[in-house]
Amino acid sequence: MKLKRKIKQIVNLSQAIRAQEPQASTLHERQAAVAMAEVEKCINDLIMEKMPIRVIFLSLFYFWLKLEDPLRNVSEKEANQSIPVSEAIERIIMAIKAVVDKVPSYNPSLKCKN
């Protein structure tokens, strides 16, 4: 029953992290919260169905790329070029780090409702 114990640990950690997060207050924050909850439910369902974690991770990675391509003006031809997954992940991590380094500190919105 190691899997059940690990899932319980992940759930507990997730709940502890969420308890420290501010509540969504703007319309966009609430929409993002709903979307994240749906993604989390889907991932939990896949884990409970014993879907391999690697398959879940690579699926999320693939669909994230498909959503990100148009935002980054990446053509379909460029997106379909084959490079090793490890190189693609390394490039993405570097891009994310570059963006995160430029992001100002998060300050929760003071608005109550939209």
Buried (B, 14 or more C-beta within 10 A) or exposed (E): EEEEEEBEEEEEEEEEEEEEEEEBBBEEBBEEEEEEEEEEEEBBEBBEEEEEEEEBEEEEBEEEBEEEBEEEEEEEEEEEEEEEEEEBEEEBEEEEEEEEEEEEEEEEEEEEEE
